[in-house]
Amino acid sequence: MRTVDEYISNLPEEKRKLCETIREMIRENVPGIQEKFSFKIPFYHYFGMFLYLNPNREGIDVGF
């Protein structure tokens, strides 16, 4: 199974940097959050689905 680390490392540089920054902010500010794949993109679960990171043409969608 592919990991979120692998997924992010394979993104184009600009999107990779954005995802890494957002990911770090999530991990630092939401203790106990779980990171996993759902629908082929990184989802963060905190008492259920909390948010996702979805690369698109313009950048990164962060959905809550």
N, CA, C and O atoms as a CHARMM CRD file, in Angstrom:
* protein
*
  256
    1    1 MET  N      0.84000  -1.19300   0.00000 PROA 1      0.00000
    2    1 MET  CA     0.00000   0.00000   0.00000 PROA 1      0.00000
    3    1 MET  C      0.88100   1.25100   0.00000 PROA 1      0.00000
    4    1 MET  O      1.88100   1.32100   0.71400 PROA 1      0.00000
    5    2 ARG  N      0.51000   2.18800  -0.77500 PROA 2      0.00000
    6    2 ARG  CA     1.23600   3.44700  -0.89700 PROA 2      0.00000
    7    2 ARG  C      1.02600   4.29200   0.36500 PROA 2      0.00000
    8    2 ARG  O     -0.07300   4.34500   0.91800 PROA 2      0.00000
    9    3 THR  N      2.09300   4.94500   0.80300 PROA 3      0.00000
   10    3 THR  CA     1.98500   5.78400   1.99200 PROA 3      0.00000
   11    3 THR  C      1.76500   7.24400   1.59100 PROA 3      0.00000
   12    3 THR  O      2.00300   7.63400   0.44800 PROA 3      0.00000
   13    4 VAL  N      1.31100   8.02800   2.54700 PROA 4      0.00000
   14    4 VAL  CA     1.13400   9.45900   2.29900 PROA 4      0.00000
   15    4 VAL  C      2.48600  10.09700   2.00200 PROA 4      0.00000
   16    4 VAL  O      2.56900  11.00700   1.17700 PROA 4      0.00000
   17    5 ASP  N      3.54800   9.63200   2.66600 PROA 5      0.00000
   18    5 ASP  CA     4.90100  10.14400   2.37300 PROA 5      0.00000
   19    5 ASP  C      5.24400   9.95200   0.90300 PROA 5      0.00000
   20    5 ASP  O      5.72800  10.87700   0.25200 PROA 5      0.00000
   21    6 GLU  N      5.00000   8.76900   0.38200 PROA 6      0.00000
   22    6 GLU  CA     5.29500   8.47700  -1.02800 PROA 6      0.00000
   23    6 GLU  C      4.44600   9.34400  -1.94600 PROA 6      0.00000
   24    6 GLU  O      4.94000   9.88900  -2.93300 PROA 6      0.00000
   25    7 TYR  N      3.17900   9.46500  -1.61800 PROA 7      0.00000
   26    7 TYR  CA     2.26100  10.26200  -2.42300 PROA 7      0.00000
   27    7 TYR  C      2.75600  11.70800  -2.52500 PROA 7      0.00000
   28    7 TYR  O      2.85300  12.26000  -3.62100 PROA 7      0.00000
   29    8 ILE  N      3.06500  12.30800  -1.39100 PROA 8      0.00000
   30    8 ILE  CA     3.50500  13.70100  -1.37300 PROA 8      0.00000
   31    8 ILE  C      4.86000  13.86400  -2.05900 PROA 8      0.00000
   32    8 ILE  O      5.07400  14.84100  -2.77700 PROA 8      0.00000
   33    9 SER  N      5.77400  12.92000  -1.84700 PROA 9      0.00000
   34    9 SER  CA     7.10400  13.03800  -2.45800 PROA 9      0.00000
   35    9 SER  C      7.06000  12.94300  -3.98000 PROA 9      0.00000
   36    9 SER  O      7.99100  13.39000  -4.64900 PROA 9      0.00000
   37   10 ASN  N      5.99600  12.36800  -4.53900 PROA 10     0.00000
   38   10 ASN  CA     5.86700  12.23800  -5.98900 PROA 10     0.00000
   39   10 ASN  C      5.13000  13.40900  -6.64900 PROA 10     0.00000
   40   10 ASN  O      4.96400  13.42500  -7.86900 PROA 10     0.00000
   41   11 LEU  N      4.69400  14.37500  -5.86200 PROA 11     0.00000
   42   11 LEU  CA     4.03000  15.55200  -6.42800 PROA 11     0.00000
   43   11 LEU  C      5.06500  16.49500  -7.03400 PROA 11     0.00000
   44   11 LEU  O      6.23600  16.45400  -6.65400 PROA 11     0.00000
   45   12 PRO  N      4.64300  17.34700  -7.97700 PROA 12     0.00000
   46   12 PRO  CA     5.55700  18.37500  -8.48500 PROA 12     0.00000
   47   12 PRO  C      6.03600  19.25800  -7.32600 PROA 12     0.00000
   48   12 PRO  O      5.32700  19.41800  -6.33200 PROA 12     0.00000
   49   13 GLU  N      7.22400  19.82200  -7.45200 PROA 13     0.00000
   50   13 GLU  CA     7.88400  20.51400  -6.34100 PROA 13     0.00000
   51   13 GLU  C      7.01100  21.54500  -5.62800 PROA 13     0.00000
   52   13 GLU  O      6.93200  21.53700  -4.39900 PROA 13     0.00000
   53   14 GLU  N      6.36100  22.42100  -6.36800 PROA 14     0.00000
   54   14 GLU  CA     5.54900  23.47400  -5.73600 PROA 14     0.00000
   55   14 GLU  C      4.40600  22.86600  -4.90100 PROA 14     0.00000
   56   14 GLU  O      4.15800  23.29700  -3.77500 PROA 14     0.00000
   57   15 LYS  N      3.72700  21.88100  -5.45400 PROA 15     0.00000
   58   15 LYS  CA     2.62400  21.23300  -4.73000 PROA 15     0.00000
   59   15 LYS  C      3.14600  20.40000  -3.56700 PROA 15     0.00000
   60   15 LYS  O      2.51200  20.32800  -2.51400 PROA 15     0.00000
   61   16 ARG  N      4.29900  19.77300  -3.75800 PROA 16     0.00000
   62   16 ARG  CA     4.90900  18.98600  -2.68000 PROA 16     0.00000
   63   16 ARG  C      5.21400  19.87100  -1.48400 PROA 16     0.00000
   64   16 ARG  O      4.91900  19.50800  -0.34500 PROA 16     0.00000
   65   17 LYS  N      5.80500  21.03300  -1.74100 PROA 17     0.00000
   66   17 LYS  CA     6.14100  21.95400  -0.65600 PROA 17     0.00000
   67   17 LYS  C      4.88800  22.43600   0.07600 PROA 17     0.00000
   68   17 LYS  O      4.87900  22.52600   1.30400 PROA 17     0.00000
   69   18 LEU  N      3.83400  22.74400  -0.67600 PROA 18     0.00000
   70   18 LEU  CA     2.57600  23.16200  -0.05800 PROA 18     0.00000
   71   18 LEU  C      2.00600  22.04900   0.83100 PROA 18     0.00000
   72   18 LEU  O      1.62100  22.29400   1.97500 PROA 18     0.00000
   73   19 CYS  N      1.95800  20.83300   0.29500 PROA 19     0.00000
   74   19 CYS  CA     1.42100  19.70400   1.06300 PROA 19     0.00000
   75   19 CYS  C      2.26000  19.44200   2.31300 PROA 19     0.00000
   76   19 CYS  O      1.70900  19.17500   3.38100 PROA 19     0.00000
   77   20 GLU  N      3.56800  19.51400   2.19200 PROA 20     0.00000
   78   20 GLU  CA     4.43300  19.29400   3.35300 PROA 20     0.00000
   79   20 GLU  C      4.18000  20.34000   4.43200 PROA 20     0.00000
   80   20 GLU  O      4.14300  20.01100   5.61700 PROA 20     0.00000
   81   21 THR  N      4.00700  21.58800   4.03300 PROA 21     0.00000
   82   21 THR  CA     3.74700  22.66100   4.99900 PROA 21     0.00000
   83   21 THR  C      2.39700  22.46900   5.67700 PROA 21     0.00000
   84   21 THR  O      2.29500  22.56900   6.90000 PROA 21     0.00000
   85   22 ILE  N      1.37300  22.19600   4.89600 PROA 22     0.00000
   86   22 ILE  CA     0.03600  21.98600   5.45200 PROA 22     0.00000
   87   22 ILE  C      0.02700  20.76300   6.37000 PROA 22     0.00000
   88   22 ILE  O     -0.55500  20.79500   7.45500 PROA 22     0.00000
   89   23 ARG  N      0.66500  19.70600   5.93500 PROA 23     0.00000
   90   23 ARG  CA     0.74100  18.46600   6.72200 PROA 23     0.00000
   91   23 ARG  C      1.41000  18.71900   8.07600 PROA 23     0.00000
   92   23 ARG  O      0.93900  18.23900   9.10700 PROA 23     0.00000
   93   24 GLU  N      2.48900  19.46000   8.06500 PROA 24     0.00000
   94   24 GLU  CA     3.19400  19.78500   9.30100 PROA 24     0.00000
   95   24 GLU  C      2.29900  20.59800  10.24000 PROA 24     0.00000
   96   24 GLU  O      2.26500  20.34800  11.44500 PROA 24     0.00000
   97   25 MET  N      1.58000  21.56800   9.68200 PROA 25     0.00000
   98   25 MET  CA     0.66900  22.37700  10.49800 PROA 25     0.00000
   99   25 MET  C     -0.43000  21.51200  11.12200 PROA 25     0.00000
  100   25 MET  O     -0.77600  21.69000  12.29000 PROA 25     0.00000
  101   26 ILE  N     -0.96400  20.59400  10.35500 PROA 26     0.00000
  102   26 ILE  CA    -2.01600  19.70200  10.85900 PROA 26     0.00000
  103   26 ILE  C     -1.48000  18.86600  12.01200 PROA 26     0.00000
  104   26 ILE  O     -2.09800  18.79000  13.07400 PROA 26     0.00000
  105   27 ARG  N     -0.32600  18.23900  11.79500 PROA 27     0.00000
  106   27 ARG  CA     0.24800  17.36000  12.81900 PROA 27     0.00000
  107   27 ARG  C      0.60200  18.11200  14.09900 PROA 27     0.00000
  108   27 ARG  O      0.45000  17.56900  15.19400 PROA 27     0.00000
  109   28 GLU  N      1.06700  19.34500  13.97900 PROA 28     0.00000
  110   28 GLU  CA     1.45600  20.13600  15.14200 PROA 28     0.00000
  111   28 GLU  C      0.25600  20.64600  15.93500 PROA 28     0.00000
  112   28 GLU  O      0.34600  20.82600  17.15000 PROA 28     0.00000
  113   29 ASN  N     -0.86000  20.87700  15.26000 PROA 29     0.00000
  114   29 ASN  CA    -1.99100  21.54300  15.89700 PROA 29     0.00000
  115   29 ASN  C     -3.18500  20.64700  16.22900 PROA 29     0.00000
  116   29 ASN  O     -4.11300  21.08100  16.91200 PROA 29     0.00000
  117   30 VAL  N     -3.16600  19.41500  15.75700 PROA 30     0.00000
  118   30 VAL  CA    -4.28400  18.51200  16.04200 PROA 30     0.00000
  119   30 VAL  C     -3.72100  17.21100  16.60800 PROA 30     0.00000
  120   30 VAL  O     -3.47500  16.26300  15.86200 PROA 30     0.00000
  121   31 PRO  N     -3.51500  17.16400  17.92400 PROA 31     0.00000
  122   31 PRO  CA    -2.97400  15.94700  18.54400 PROA 31     0.00000
  123   31 PRO  C     -3.89600  14.75500  18.30500 PROA 31     0.00000
  124   31 PRO  O     -5.11700  14.87200  18.40800 PROA 31     0.00000
  125   32 GLY  N     -3.30800  13.62800  17.99100 PROA 32     0.00000
  126   32 GLY  CA    -4.08400  12.40200  17.81200 PROA 32     0.00000
  127   32 GLY  C     -4.72700  12.24100  16.44600 PROA 32     0.00000
  128   32 GLY  O     -5.47700  11.28900  16.22900 PROA 32     0.00000
  129   33 ILE  N     -4.45200  13.14700  15.52300 PROA 33     0.00000
  130   33 ILE  CA    -5.03500  13.02000  14.18100 PROA 33     0.00000
  131   33 ILE  C     -4.41900  11.82400  13.47300 PROA 33     0.00000
  132   33 ILE  O     -3.23600  11.53200  13.65000 PROA 33     0.00000
  133   34 GLN  N     -5.21200  11.14100  12.67900 PROA 34     0.00000
  134   34 GLN  CA    -4.72900   9.98300  11.92300 PROA 34     0.00000
  135   34 GLN  C     -4.69900  10.32600  10.44200 PROA 34     0.00000
  136   34 GLN  O     -5.62800  10.92200   9.89800 PROA 34     0.00000
  137   35 GLU  N     -3.60900   9.93400   9.81400 PROA 35     0.00000
  138   35 GLU  CA    -3.40200  10.21000   8.39600 PROA 35     0.00000
  139   35 GLU  C     -3.58200   8.90800   7.63200 PROA 35     0.00000
  140   35 GLU  O     -2.94800   7.90600   7.96000 PROA 35     0.00000
  141   36 LYS  N     -4.44100   8.91200   6.61400 PROA 36     0.00000
  142   36 LYS  CA    -4.63200   7.72300   5.78900 PROA 36     0.00000
  143   36 LYS  C     -5.16000   8.11000   4.41900 PROA 36     0.00000
  144   36 LYS  O     -5.56400   9.25000   4.18900 PROA 36     0.00000
  145   37 PHE  N     -5.14800   7.14000   3.51600 PROA 37     0.00000
  146   37 PHE  CA    -5.68500   7.35000   2.17700 PROA 37     0.00000
  147   37 PHE  C     -7.16400   7.00600   2.14900 PROA 37     0.00000
  148   37 PHE  O     -7.59100   5.98300   2.68300 PROA 37     0.00000
  149   38 SER  N     -7.92200   7.86400   1.52700 PROA 38     0.00000
  150   38 SER  CA    -9.31500   7.60700   1.20200 PROA 38     0.00000
  151   38 SER  C     -9.54100   8.26700  -0.15300 PROA 38     0.00000
  152   38 SER  O     -9.11600   9.40100  -0.37100 PROA 38     0.00000
  153   39 PHE  N    -10.19600   7.57200  -1.05000 PROA 39     0.00000
  154   39 PHE  CA   -10.46800   8.11400  -2.37800 PROA 39     0.00000
  155   39 PHE  C     -9.17900   8.52500  -3.11000 PROA 39     0.00000
  156   39 PHE  O     -9.18000   9.46900  -3.90000 PROA 39     0.00000
  157   40 LYS  N     -8.09200   7.80900  -2.83700 PROA 40     0.00000
  158   40 LYS  CA    -6.78400   7.98600  -3.50200 PROA 40     0.00000
  159   40 LYS  C     -6.07500   9.30200  -3.16700 PROA 40     0.00000
  160   40 LYS  O     -5.17400   9.71600  -3.89700 PROA 40     0.00000
  161   41 ILE  N     -6.46800   9.96000  -2.08000 PROA 41     0.00000
  162   41 ILE  CA    -5.79800  11.17600  -1.62800 PROA 41     0.00000
  163   41 ILE  C     -5.62700  11.12800  -0.11300 PROA 41     0.00000
  164   41 ILE  O     -6.32600  10.36900   0.55800 PROA 41     0.00000
  165   42 PRO  N     -4.70900  11.92500   0.43900 PROA 42     0.00000
  166   42 PRO  CA    -4.52800  11.94400   1.89500 PROA 42     0.00000
  167   42 PRO  C     -5.73800  12.54900   2.60900 PROA 42     0.00000
  168   42 PRO  O     -6.17800  13.65400   2.29100 PROA 42     0.00000
  169   43 PHE  N     -6.25900  11.80600   3.57400 PROA 43     0.00000
  170   43 PHE  CA    -7.32200  12.28700   4.45400 PROA 43     0.00000
  171   43 PHE  C     -6.80000  12.26400   5.87300 PROA 43     0.00000
  172   43 PHE  O     -5.96700  11.43400   6.23700 PROA 43     0.00000
  173   44 TYR  N     -7.29500  13.17400   6.65300 PROA 44     0.00000
  174   44 TYR  CA    -6.93200  13.24500   8.06400 PROA 44     0.00000
  175   44 TYR  C     -8.19800  13.00700   8.87100 PROA 44     0.00000
  176   44 TYR  O     -9.21200  13.68000   8.68800 PROA 44     0.00000
  177   45 HSD  N     -8.11100  12.03000   9.77000 PROA 45     0.00000
  178   45 HSD  CA    -9.26900  11.61600  10.55600 PROA 45     0.00000
  179   45 HSD  C     -9.08100  12.03600  12.00900 PROA 45     0.00000
  180   45 HSD  O     -8.04400  11.78700  12.62500 PROA 45     0.00000
  181   46 TYR  N    -10.11400  12.68000  12.53100 PROA 46     0.00000
  182   46 TYR  CA   -10.14000  13.09300  13.92600 PROA 46     0.00000
  183   46 TYR  C    -11.59400  12.99400  14.35900 PROA 46     0.00000
  184   46 TYR  O    -12.38700  13.90600  14.12400 PROA 46     0.00000
  185   47 PHE  N    -11.93300  11.88700  14.98800 PROA 47     0.00000
  186   47 PHE  CA   -13.34300  11.57800  15.29700 PROA 47     0.00000
  187   47 PHE  C    -14.15200  11.56700  14.00500 PROA 47     0.00000
  188   47 PHE  O    -15.23400  12.15100  13.93400 PROA 47     0.00000
  189   48 GLY  N    -13.62300  10.90400  12.99200 PROA 48     0.00000
  190   48 GLY  CA   -14.22500  10.85300  11.66000 PROA 48     0.00000
  191   48 GLY  C    -13.35900  11.64800  10.68900 PROA 48     0.00000
  192   48 GLY  O    -12.31800  12.19200  11.05900 PROA 48     0.00000
  193   49 MET  N    -13.81200  11.70200   9.44200 PROA 49     0.00000
  194   49 MET  CA   -13.06300  12.45300   8.43100 PROA 49     0.00000
  195   49 MET  C    -13.03700  13.92000   8.81400 PROA 49     0.00000
  196   49 MET  O    -14.07900  14.53100   9.05200 PROA 49     0.00000
  197   50 PHE  N    -11.84100  14.47800   8.87200 PROA 50     0.00000
  198   50 PHE  CA   -11.64000  15.84600   9.33400 PROA 50     0.00000
  199   50 PHE  C    -11.29800  16.76500   8.16200 PROA 50     0.00000
  200   50 PHE  O    -11.92900  17.80700   7.97900 PROA 50     0.00000
  201   51 LEU  N    -10.29800  16.37800   7.37000 PROA 51     0.00000
  202   51 LEU  CA    -9.93200  17.17300   6.19900 PROA 51     0.00000
  203   51 LEU  C     -9.14200  16.33600   5.22000 PROA 51     0.00000
  204   51 LEU  O     -8.68500  15.23900   5.53900 PROA 51     0.00000
  205   52 TYR  N     -8.98700  16.87900   4.00400 PROA 52     0.00000
  206   52 TYR  CA    -8.21600  16.19200   2.97200 PROA 52     0.00000
  207   52 TYR  C     -7.32800  17.18400   2.23500 PROA 52     0.00000
  208   52 TYR  O     -7.55300  18.39400   2.26400 PROA 52     0.00000
  209   53 LEU  N     -6.30900  16.63500   1.57100 PROA 53     0.00000
  210   53 LEU  CA    -5.42400  17.40000   0.69700 PROA 53     0.00000
  211   53 LEU  C     -5.59600  16.84500  -0.71500 PROA 53     0.00000
  212   53 LEU  O     -5.35300  15.66100  -0.95000 PROA 53     0.00000
  213   54 ASN  N     -6.00800  17.68600  -1.64600 PROA 54     0.00000
  214   54 ASN  CA    -6.26000  17.23000  -3.00200 PROA 54     0.00000
  215   54 ASN  C     -5.59000  18.16800  -4.00300 PROA 54     0.00000
  216   54 ASN  O     -6.07900  19.27300  -4.23800 PROA 54     0.00000
  217   55 PRO  N     -4.46700  17.73300  -4.59800 PROA 55     0.00000
  218   55 PRO  CA    -3.80500  18.55400  -5.61400 PROA 55     0.00000
  219   55 PRO  C     -4.72000  18.76200  -6.82200 PROA 55     0.00000
  220   55 PRO  O     -5.41600  17.84300  -7.25400 PROA 55     0.00000
  221   56 ASN  N     -4.70700  19.98300  -7.35600 PROA 56     0.00000
  222   56 ASN  CA    -5.44800  20.27400  -8.57800 PROA 56     0.00000
  223   56 ASN  C     -4.59400  21.18200  -9.45700 PROA 56     0.00000
  224   56 ASN  O     -3.43200  21.42700  -9.13300 PROA 56     0.00000
  225   57 ARG  N     -5.13300  21.67400 -10.53900 PROA 57     0.00000
  226   57 ARG  CA    -4.34800  22.51000 -11.46800 PROA 57     0.00000
  227   57 ARG  C     -3.80600  23.78000 -10.83600 PROA 57     0.00000
  228   57 ARG  O     -2.68900  24.20400 -11.13300 PROA 57     0.00000
  229   58 GLU  N     -4.60600  24.38800  -9.95900 PROA 58     0.00000
  230   58 GLU  CA    -4.23300  25.68500  -9.39800 PROA 58     0.00000
  231   58 GLU  C     -3.36700  25.57100  -8.14400 PROA 58     0.00000
  232   58 GLU  O     -2.73100  26.55100  -7.75700 PROA 58     0.00000
  233   59 GLY  N     -3.32600  24.41500  -7.50400 PROA 59     0.00000
  234   59 GLY  CA    -2.56900  24.26100  -6.26800 PROA 59     0.00000
  235   59 GLY  C     -3.05100  23.06100  -5.47700 PROA 59     0.00000
  236   59 GLY  O     -3.06800  21.94100  -5.98800 PROA 59     0.00000
  237   60 ILE  N     -3.44400  23.29200  -4.22400 PROA 60     0.00000
  238   60 ILE  CA    -3.89100  22.22100  -3.34500 PROA 60     0.00000
  239   60 ILE  C     -5.24100  22.60300  -2.74500 PROA 60     0.00000
  240   60 ILE  O     -5.36500  23.66900  -2.14100 PROA 60     0.00000
  241   61 ASP  N     -6.24700  21.75500  -2.90100 PROA 61     0.00000
  242   61 ASP  CA    -7.51400  21.93900  -2.19700 PROA 61     0.00000
  243   61 ASP  C     -7.35400  21.37200  -0.79900 PROA 61     0.00000
  244   61 ASP  O     -6.88100  20.24900  -0.62900 PROA 61     0.00000
  245   62 VAL  N     -7.74500  22.14000   0.19400 PROA 62     0.00000
  246   62 VAL  CA    -7.81000  21.66500   1.56900 PROA 62     0.00000
  247   62 VAL  C     -9.29800  21.70500   1.92500 PROA 62     0.00000
  248   62 VAL  O     -9.89200  22.77300   2.07400 PROA 62     0.00000
  249   63 GLY  N     -9.87500  20.52400   2.05300 PROA 63     0.00000
  250   63 GLY  CA   -11.31000  20.45900   2.32100 PROA 63     0.00000
  251   63 GLY  C    -11.58200  19.97800   3.72000 PROA 63     0.00000
  252   63 GLY  O    -10.91200  19.07300   4.21800 PROA 63     0.00000
  253   64 PHE  N    -12.56200  20.58000   4.35600 PROA 64     0.00000
  254   64 PHE  CA   -12.97000  20.18900   5.70300 PROA 64     0.00000
  255   64 PHE  C    -14.32200  19.52100   5.63700 PROA 64     0.00000
  256   64 PHE  O    -14.85800  19.11000   6.66600 PROA 64     0.00000
